[in-house]
């Protein structure tokens, strides 16, 4: 079977080069401190959080993972928290929570939809339901003497439930010293920075950042090469181009390795023709995705994104403005900031523009005139 999975989180044992980050998160969990995991989309965040959960449970702590992606109300947030405990606790803890959950205030839902109620009643009841579920780690510690490590993934989405949802959450979990520690993770760098770096927000300064950088090329080379060998294939001369194109991006590395493995003959060595076939296959896979990214940003952002990909001159200089039809206004900087906040570009020293496109395949597509340059 193809040993390279690219369409979802990988098993903790399959992570590449994340030992330092995993240890930093684990140390903070043992010390009772909170952390926040900062990473662009598809940088292996969820896979690392799964490893953390396995590590803390191995050390005798209780690990609980809550994903807030797509929540729209306080009831949604409360339900995600309750579901996490109900499905992830085991043994005596699961039996204990089965009893505890019967005493929790119900959320305002029946038959899959919200029960009609005034906004005032919805807010008051939603807060009470959420606070009771957030208090579970303290109750668990008081009953069983075990500390809990709670991961709140896609934490930025709690703001969809109300601008003060983060304050509601902090009002409860700040009382959990000694009973629980928390890891806040998100895939929208701008919103996460606003939540934890803005003085008026409830979580300002409340969690130390752990940043996921791009993968080191030597670690990727060892990982890819070893798995080719273990399955009777040889990446050969295609390994170098793969490392160059992937540029340390975790998901793109796995995608390219997956397609290279598919096209590499069993028992033979991959060559330049194998690599060209690989590129064509990758193009079929990512065409719709790259088009969706392009269509999802404004015209000014499209121009800025293309200029960053081309990386030919200073971003706000005359040459880039003329080439990409950019006006001499503050809108350019706002577009750049929006792209950076969304995780499409990142500041990069040593580049002509001062930024780089995070997705290396998107950068290739942009430079080729919004088309994949490698055909069949």
C-alpha positions in Angstrom: 0.0 0.0 0.0 1.1 3.6 -0.6 2.8 4.7 2.6 2.2 8.4 2.1 -1.1 9.8 3.3 -1.9 13.4 2.4 -5.7 13.8 2.8 -5.9 13.9 6.6 -4.0 13.7 9.9 -1.3 11.0 10.1 -0.7 8.6 12.9 1.6 10.2 15.6 4.3 7.7 14.7 4.3 9.0 11.2 5.1 12.6 12.1 8.2 14.2 10.5 10.5 16.3 12.6 8.1 17.5 15.3 9.8 16.1 18.4 10.8 19.6 19.8 7.3 21.0 19.4 5.7 17.8 20.9 8.1 18.1 23.9 7.4 21.8 24.4 3.6 21.1 24.5 4.1 18.1 26.9 6.3 20.1 29.2 3.8 22.9 29.5 1.0 20.4 30.2 3.0 18.8 33.0 3.8 22.2 34.5 0.2 23.1 34.4 0.7 26.0 32.0 -1.4 26.8 28.9 0.0 26.8 25.3 -1.2 27.8 21.9 -0.2 26.1 18.7 0.3 28.4 15.8 0.4 26.9 12.3 -0.8 27.5 8.8 -3.4 25.1 7.4 -2.2 21.6 6.7 1.1 22.0 8.6 0.4 18.9 10.7 -1.3 20.7 13.6 -3.9 18.1 14.2 -1.4 15.2 13.8 0.8 16.8 16.5 -2.2 17.3 18.8 -3.0 13.6 18.5 0.5 12.8 19.5 0.2 15.1 22.5 -3.0 13.4 23.6 -1.2 10.0 23.3 1.8 11.3 25.2 -0.2 12.8 28.1 -2.2 9.6 28.5 1.0 7.6 28.5 2.2 9.8 31.4 -1.0 9.2 33.4 -2.8 12.4 32.6 -6.2 12.6 30.9 -6.2 13.9 27.4 -9.3 15.4 25.8 -9.5 16.9 22.3 -12.3 19.3 21.3 -12.6 20.6 17.8 -14.6 23.9 17.5 -14.6 24.1 13.7 -17.8 25.6 12.4 -19.5 26.3 15.8 -22.2 29.0 15.5 -23.7 29.3 19.0 -22.9 28.8 22.6 -25.0 25.7 22.5 -22.7 24.4 19.6 -19.6 25.1 21.8 -21.2 23.3 24.8 -22.2 20.3 22.7 -18.7 19.9 21.3 -17.2 19.9 24.8 -19.7 17.4 26.1 -19.3 15.1 23.0 -15.5 15.1 23.5 -15.7 13.8 27.0 -18.5 11.3 26.2 -16.5 9.8 23.3 -12.9 10.0 24.6 -13.0 9.1 28.3 -12.6 5.4 29.0 -13.1 2.9 31.8 -14.1 4.3 35.2 -13.9 7.9 33.9 -16.3 7.1 31.1 -18.8 5.6 33.6 -18.4 8.6 35.9 -19.0 11.1 33.0 -22.1 9.1 31.9 -23.6 9.9 35.3 -22.4 13.5 35.4 -23.8 14.3 32.0 -27.3 13.5 33.2 -27.1 16.4 35.6 -25.8 19.0 33.1 -28.2 21.7 32.0 -29.6 20.9 28.6 -28.6 23.0 25.6 -31.4 24.7 23.7 -31.8 21.9 21.1 -34.5 19.5 20.2 -34.9 17.4 17.1 -31.6 18.7 15.7 -32.6 22.4 15.8 -32.7 25.2 18.3 -35.8 25.6 20.5 -37.5 28.9 19.8 -36.6 31.3 22.6 -35.9 35.0 23.2 -32.3 36.2 22.6 -32.0 36.9 26.4 -33.1 33.4 27.4 -30.9 31.8 24.8 -27.8 33.7 26.0 -28.4 33.1 29.7 -29.2 29.4 29.2 -26.3 28.9 26.7 -23.8 30.4 29.1 -25.0 28.2 31.9 -24.8 25.0 29.8 -21.4 25.9 28.5 -19.9 26.8 31.9 -21.1 23.5 33.4 -19.4 21.5 30.7 -16.2 23.6 30.9 -16.1 22.8 34.6 -15.8 19.0 34.0 -12.0 18.9 34.4 -12.2 20.5 37.9 -14.9 17.9 38.8 -12.9 15.1 37.4 -9.8 16.1 39.3 -11.8 16.5 42.6 -13.4 13.0 42.2 -10.5 11.0 40.7 -7.4 13.0 41.5 -6.3 13.1 37.8 -5.2 16.1 35.9 -6.7 16.8 32.5 -5.0 18.3 29.4 -7.7 19.8 27.2 -7.0 20.7 23.5 -9.3 23.3 22.0 -8.7 23.0 18.2 -9.9 25.7 15.7 -10.3 27.9 18.8 -10.7 31.0 16.7 -14.2 29.7 15.6 -15.6 30.3 19.1 -16.0 33.9 18.1 -18.7 32.9 15.7 -20.8 32.0 18.8 -20.5 35.5 20.1 -17.8 38.1 20.6 -17.6 37.4 24.3 -17.4 33.6 24.1 -13.7 33.7 24.8 -14.4 35.7 28.0 -17.1 33.1 29.1 -14.6 30.3 28.5 -11.8 32.0 30.5 -14.1 32.8 33.4 -14.3 29.1 34.1 -11.0 27.6 33.1 -8.9 30.2 34.9 -10.1 28.5 38.1 -8.6 25.1 37.0 -5.0 25.6 38.3 -3.7 22.2 39.4 -6.7 20.4 37.8 -6.1 21.1 34.1 -4.0 22.7 31.5 -5.1 23.8 28.0 -3.7 23.9 24.5 -5.4 26.4 22.1 -4.8 25.7 18.4 -6.1 27.3 15.3 -5.5 27.4 11.5 -6.3 31.1 11.1 -3.2 33.0 12.2 -4.8 36.4 12.2 -7.7 35.5 14.4 -5.5 33.5 16.8 -3.2 36.5 17.1 -6.1 38.8 17.8 -7.5 36.4 20.5 -4.2 36.1 22.3 -2.3 39.3 21.4 -4.9 42.0 21.8 -5.1 43.6 25.2 -8.9 43.9 25.3 -9.4 40.1 24.6 -9.9 37.7 27.5 -7.0 35.4 26.6 -4.4 38.2 26.1 -1.1 36.8 27.3 -2.7 33.6 28.7 -0.9 31.0 26.6 2.7 30.7 25.4 3.0 30.2 21.6 4.5 27.0 20.1 5.1 27.6 16.4 5.2 25.0 13.7 7.8 25.9 11.1 8.4 24.2 7.7 10.1 20.8 7.8 13.9 20.4 7.5 14.9 19.0 4.1 17.2 16.3 5.7 14.4 15.0 7.8 12.0 14.9 4.8 14.7 13.1 2.7 15.2 10.4 5.3 11.4 9.9 5.8 10.6 9.7 2.2 13.6 7.6 1.2 13.1 5.1 4.0 9.5 4.5 3.1 10.3 4.0 -0.6 12.9 1.4 0.4 10.6 -0.3 2.8 8.0 -0.8 0.0 10.5 -2.0 -2.7 10.9 1.3 -4.5 13.6 3.9 -4.9 12.9 7.6 -5.1 16.2 8.0 -7.1 16.8 11.3 -8.8 13.3 12.5 -8.2 13.9 12.9 -4.5 15.8 16.2 -5.0 13.1 17.9 -7.1 10.5 16.7 -4.6 12.4 18.4 -1.7 12.8 21.6 -3.7 9.2 21.8 -4.7 7.7 20.8 -1.4 9.8 23.4 0.4 9.2 21.9 3.8 5.4 22.1 3.6 4.1 19.0 5.4 1.0 18.2 3.5 2.5 19.1 0.1 5.5 16.9 0.9 3.1 13.9 1.5 1.1 14.7 -1.6 4.1 14.8 -3.8 5.6 11.7 -2.2 2.3 9.9 -2.6 2.2 10.6 -6.4 5.9 9.8 -6.9 5.4 6.4 -5.2 2.4 5.7 -7.5 4.4 6.4 -10.6 7.7 4.8 -9.5 8.1 1.3 -10.9 8.3 -1.4 -8.2 11.8 -2.7 -7.9 13.2 0.2 -10.1 14.6 3.6 -9.6 12.5 6.8 -10.2 14.0 9.0 -12.9 13.1 12.3 -14.6 10.3 10.8 -16.6 8.8 9.5 -13.3 9.0 12.9 -11.8 7.2 14.5 -14.8 4.4 11.9 -14.5 4.2 12.8 -10.8 3.8 16.5 -11.5 1.0 15.8 -14.0 -0.8 13.7 -11.5 -0.4 16.3 -8.7 -1.8 18.9 -11.1 -5.0 16.9 -11.5 -5.3 16.6 -7.7 -4.9 20.3 -6.9 -6.5 22.2 -9.8 -9.9 22.7 -8.1 -8.3 23.6 -4.8 -6.0 26.2 -6.2 -8.8 27.8 -8.2 -10.9 27.9 -5.0 -8.2 29.8 -3.2 -7.9 32.3 -6.0 -11.7 32.8 -6.2 -12.0 33.3 -2.5 -9.9 36.5 -2.3 -10.5 40.0 -3.5 -9.0 41.3 -6.8 -6.4 43.4 -4.9 -5.4 40.3 -2.8 -5.1 38.3 -6.0 -2.6 40.9 -7.4 -0.7 40.9 -4.1 -0.6 37.1 -4.0 0.7 36.9 -7.5 3.4 39.5 -6.8 4.5 37.6 -3.8 4.7 34.4 -5.8 6.7 36.0 -8.5 9.1 37.6 -6.0 10.7 39.9 -8.5 10.8 43.3 -6.7 9.8 45.1 -3.5 6.1 44.6 -2.9 5.2 48.2 -2.6 7.6 49.5 -5.2 6.9 51.1 -8.5 7.7 48.0 -10.6 5.2 45.8 -8.8 2.5 48.4 -8.8 2.9 48.8 -12.6 3.2 45.1 -13.4 0.1 44.1 -11.3 -2.0 47.2 -11.7 -1.9 48.1 -8.0 -2.9 51.6 -7.0 -0.7 53.7 -4.7 -3.1 53.4 -1.7 -3.3 51.8 1.7 -5.5 49.1 0.2 -2.3 47.3 -0.9 -1.1 47.0 2.7 -4.5 46.0 3.9 -4.7 43.2 1.3 -1.3 42.0 2.3 -2.3 41.9 6.0 -5.5 40.1 5.2 -3.6 37.4 3.2 -1.1 37.1 6.1 -3.9 36.8 8.6 -5.6 34.1 6.5 -2.4 32.1 6.3 -1.9 32.4 2.6 1.4 34.3 2.9 4.0 34.8 5.6 6.8 37.3 6.2 10.1 35.9 4.9 13.5 37.5 5.2 15.7 37.4 2.1 12.9 37.6 -0.4 12.4 40.5 -2.8 8.9 41.2 -1.6 9.5 40.4 2.1 6.9 37.6 1.9 6.4 34.1 0.5 3.4 32.1 -0.4 2.9 29.4 2.2 1.6 26.8 -0.3 4.5 26.0 -2.7 2.1 24.5 -5.3 -0.1 27.6 -5.2 3.1 29.7 -5.8 3.9 27.5 -8.9 0.3 27.9 -10.2 0.4 31.7 -9.7 3.7 32.1 -11.4 2.5 30.1 -14.4 -0.4 32.5 -15.0 -3.0 30.7 -12.8 -2.5 27.4 -14.5 -0.6 24.2 -13.6 2.5 24.2 -15.9 3.1 20.5 -15.9 0.9 18.5 -18.3 0.5 14.9 -19.2 
